[in-house]
Amino acid sequence: MAGNVSKNARRDGTKALTSRWGGVIKMKAIFENGKLRHVAYCEKSGNTARKPKDLM
């Protein structure tokens, strides 16, 4: 029944973010200097940035 579906279950799946070079933007965690950092990177060009928005 459509009336009993939660608001979180209505999502159409995750939207793939694309970079300005045409590749898919993925996130990865890097452990360096005793700290865990999250980095966005483009699969096509290999460019990295702190936020996915910086690659768009």
Secondary structure, 3 states (H helix, E strand, C coil): CHHHCCHHHHCCCCCCCECCCCCEEEEEEEEECCEEEEEEEECCCCCEECCHHHHC
